[in-house]
Amino acid sequence: MSAETLEKAIEKKPAEALLSKRRKKLVTDPLVDENPITIQVLGICSALAVTTQMKPTLVMAISVIFVIAMSNFVISLMRNTIPSRVRIIVQLAVVATLVTLVNEVLKAFAYDMYKELSVFVGLIITNCIVMGRLEAFALGNKPYDSVLDGLGSALGYSWIILTVAFFRELWGSGSVFGIPVFDAVSGVFGPDFKLATNGLMVSPVGAFIILGLIIWVQRTKTGYVEH
């Protein structure tokens, strides 16, 4: 074998860019085209339960982003050492550890929010989105790609529940992040003008209606059809 041939044989391929086109798609695809809530219909329970107000919804979104990204990272690091027979148990243990960490941080630094969300934060352990990304991606891919995949799925989940919460709080309570928007608008037009809230929006039915409208608009725009 000549020196030139040997040099070509051992020549390494250039490293993939940190934000290559493929890696960008890991983050951007779950935002719309493969959204975990509106397309895959996962994580619906928390989308209905915690979205009556923006503040708890924002905390829930941040918690899910942290748990999915970090659990993907940890499981990806361990992917070659986890026996197939116990992989679900290992995944649950990792997710439960991260959820407990989030719970304790809320308990220490935001006790009122902890009391409001403690049950729902605990249910992140059984969130289909978290376990789905671990099984479908983290177990077969490198840590960096797994983190990007987790961020994409978590951000796709987050913008949906924040949108639902925005309209539920606005139409149901007349406020956004606790700021009385309806009262402010009514004050501009005088004492005889008053915007009425809709009590249906603070019930799970209101969440179903708004979520259904989001799915309708999204699927009309993208042309997605359920097969």
C-alpha positions as CSV (number, residue, x, y, z in Angstrom):
1,M,0.0,0.0,0.0
2,S,1.5,3.4,-1.0
3,A,1.9,6.2,1.4
4,E,-0.8,8.2,-0.4
5,T,-3.3,5.4,-0.2
6,L,-2.5,4.9,3.5
7,E,-2.9,8.6,4.2
8,K,-6.4,8.6,2.6
9,A,-7.4,5.5,4.6
10,I,-6.6,7.1,7.9
11,E,-7.9,10.5,7.0
12,K,-10.7,11.5,9.4
13,K,-13.9,13.1,8.3
14,P,-14.3,16.7,9.5
15,A,-16.3,17.1,12.7
16,E,-20.0,18.1,12.3
17,A,-20.8,21.7,13.1
18,L,-22.3,22.3,16.5
19,L,-25.4,23.8,14.8
20,S,-25.4,22.0,11.5
21,K,-28.6,21.7,9.4
22,R,-29.3,18.3,10.9
23,R,-28.8,19.4,14.4
24,K,-30.9,22.5,13.9
25,K,-33.8,20.3,12.8
26,L,-33.6,18.4,16.1
27,V,-34.6,21.6,17.8
28,T,-36.9,23.2,15.2
29,D,-38.9,20.2,14.0
30,P,-40.7,19.6,17.4
31,L,-41.7,23.2,17.6
32,V,-44.3,22.8,14.8
33,D,-44.0,19.9,12.4
34,E,-43.5,17.2,15.0
35,N,-44.9,19.0,18.1
36,P,-45.3,16.5,21.0
37,I,-48.7,17.9,22.0
38,T,-50.4,18.9,18.7
39,I,-49.0,16.2,16.4
40,Q,-47.9,13.3,18.7
41,V,-50.7,14.0,21.2
42,L,-48.4,13.5,24.2
43,G,-48.4,15.4,27.5
44,I,-52.0,16.4,27.3
45,C,-52.8,15.9,31.0
46,S,-50.5,18.7,32.2
47,A,-51.6,20.9,29.3
48,L,-55.0,20.8,30.8
49,A,-54.2,20.8,34.5
50,V,-51.6,23.6,35.0
51,T,-52.7,26.1,32.3
52,T,-55.2,28.2,34.2
53,Q,-52.6,30.9,34.9
54,M,-49.3,31.9,33.2
55,K,-47.1,31.9,36.3
56,P,-47.4,28.2,37.2
57,T,-47.4,27.3,33.5
58,L,-44.1,29.1,33.0
59,V,-42.6,27.3,36.0
60,M,-43.9,24.0,34.7
61,A,-42.4,24.7,31.2
62,I,-39.0,25.5,32.7
63,S,-39.1,22.4,34.8
64,V,-39.9,20.1,31.8
65,I,-37.2,21.7,29.7
66,F,-34.6,21.0,32.5
67,V,-35.8,17.4,33.1
68,I,-36.0,16.4,29.4
69,A,-32.7,17.9,28.4
70,M,-30.8,16.6,31.4
71,S,-32.4,13.1,31.3
72,N,-31.6,12.8,27.6
73,F,-28.0,13.8,28.4
74,V,-27.6,11.3,31.3
75,I,-29.2,8.4,29.5
76,S,-27.2,9.1,26.4
77,L,-24.0,9.0,28.4
78,M,-25.0,5.6,29.9
79,R,-26.5,4.2,26.7
80,N,-23.8,1.6,26.1
81,T,-23.8,0.3,29.7
82,I,-27.5,0.0,30.4
83,P,-28.8,-3.6,30.0
84,S,-31.8,-3.7,27.7
85,R,-33.9,-5.6,30.3
86,V,-33.7,-2.9,32.9
87,R,-33.5,0.2,30.6
88,I,-37.0,1.5,31.6
89,I,-36.1,1.2,35.3
90,V,-32.9,3.1,34.8
91,Q,-34.7,5.8,32.8
92,L,-37.4,6.2,35.5
93,A,-34.7,6.4,38.2
94,V,-32.8,9.2,36.3
95,V,-36.0,11.1,35.6
96,A,-37.3,10.7,39.2
97,T,-33.9,12.1,40.5
98,L,-34.2,15.1,38.3
99,V,-37.8,15.7,39.2
100,T,-37.0,15.4,42.9
101,L,-34.2,18.0,42.4
102,V,-36.7,20.4,40.7
103,N,-39.2,19.8,43.5
104,E,-36.7,20.6,46.2
105,V,-35.5,23.8,44.4
106,L,-39.1,25.0,44.2
107,K,-39.7,24.1,47.8
108,A,-36.6,26.0,48.9
109,F,-36.9,29.1,46.8
110,A,-40.6,29.4,45.6
111,Y,-42.7,27.7,48.3
112,D,-46.0,29.1,47.1
113,M,-45.4,27.8,43.6
114,Y,-44.2,24.5,45.1
115,K,-47.6,24.2,46.9
116,E,-49.4,25.0,43.8
117,L,-47.5,22.7,41.5
118,S,-46.0,20.0,43.7
119,V,-48.4,17.2,42.4
120,F,-48.0,18.2,38.8
121,V,-44.2,18.5,38.9
122,G,-44.1,15.0,40.4
123,L,-46.1,13.7,37.5
124,I,-43.3,14.8,35.1
125,I,-41.8,11.4,36.0
126,T,-44.6,9.7,34.0
127,N,-44.8,12.3,31.2
128,C,-45.0,10.4,27.9
129,I,-42.8,13.1,26.2
130,V,-39.9,12.5,28.6
131,M,-39.9,8.7,28.4
132,G,-40.6,8.8,24.7
133,R,-37.5,10.9,23.9
134,L,-35.3,8.7,26.1
135,E,-36.5,5.5,24.3
136,A,-36.7,6.9,20.8
137,F,-33.5,9.1,20.7
138,A,-31.3,9.2,23.8
139,L,-30.6,5.5,23.9
140,G,-29.2,5.5,20.4
141,N,-27.5,8.9,20.0
142,K,-24.6,10.9,21.4
143,P,-25.1,13.2,24.4
144,Y,-25.0,16.6,22.5
145,D,-27.5,15.5,19.9
146,S,-29.7,14.0,22.7
147,V,-29.7,17.4,24.6
148,L,-30.7,19.2,21.4
149,D,-33.5,16.7,20.8
150,G,-34.7,17.1,24.4
151,L,-34.6,20.9,24.1
152,G,-36.6,20.8,20.9
153,S,-39.3,18.5,22.3
154,A,-39.5,20.5,25.6
155,L,-39.7,23.9,23.8
156,G,-42.4,22.5,21.5
157,Y,-44.3,21.4,24.6
158,S,-43.7,24.7,26.4
159,W,-44.9,27.1,23.8
160,I,-48.2,25.1,23.5
161,I,-49.0,25.1,27.2
162,L,-47.9,28.8,27.5
163,T,-50.3,29.7,24.6
164,V,-53.1,27.8,26.2
165,A,-52.4,29.4,29.6
166,F,-52.3,32.9,28.0
167,F,-55.8,32.7,26.6
168,R,-57.3,30.8,29.5
169,E,-56.0,33.4,32.0
170,L,-57.0,36.3,29.8
171,W,-60.5,35.1,28.9
172,G,-61.1,33.3,32.2
173,S,-59.7,35.8,34.7
174,G,-59.2,38.9,32.7
175,S,-55.5,39.1,33.5
176,V,-52.1,38.0,32.2
177,F,-49.4,37.0,34.8
178,G,-51.8,38.4,37.4
179,I,-52.0,41.8,35.8
180,P,-55.6,42.9,35.4
181,V,-55.8,43.5,31.6
182,F,-59.6,43.6,31.3
183,D,-59.9,46.2,34.1
184,A,-57.2,48.3,32.5
185,V,-59.0,48.2,29.1
186,S,-62.4,48.9,30.7
187,G,-60.9,51.9,32.4
188,V,-59.9,53.4,29.1
189,F,-63.4,53.3,27.7
190,G,-65.1,54.6,30.8
191,P,-67.2,53.2,33.7
192,D,-70.0,52.0,31.4
193,F,-67.7,49.7,29.5
194,K,-66.7,46.4,31.0
195,L,-65.2,43.3,29.5
196,A,-66.7,40.2,30.9
197,T,-64.7,37.0,31.6
198,N,-65.8,33.5,30.7
199,G,-65.9,31.0,33.5
200,L,-65.6,28.1,31.0
201,M,-62.0,29.1,30.4
202,V,-60.9,28.2,33.9
203,S,-62.2,24.7,33.6
204,P,-60.6,21.8,31.7
205,V,-63.2,22.3,29.0
206,G,-61.7,25.7,28.2
207,A,-58.3,24.1,27.8
208,F,-59.7,21.5,25.4
209,I,-61.3,24.2,23.3
210,I,-58.2,26.3,23.0
211,L,-55.9,23.3,22.4
212,G,-58.3,22.1,19.7
213,L,-58.2,25.5,18.0
214,I,-54.4,25.5,18.1
215,I,-54.3,22.0,16.6
216,W,-56.8,23.1,13.9
217,V,-54.8,26.2,13.0
218,Q,-51.5,24.3,13.0
219,R,-52.7,21.4,10.9
220,T,-54.5,23.7,8.4
221,K,-51.2,25.6,8.0
222,T,-48.9,22.6,7.6
223,G,-51.4,20.3,5.8
224,Y,-50.8,17.5,8.3
225,V,-53.4,14.7,8.1
226,E,-53.8,12.0,10.7
227,H,-53.5,8.5,9.1
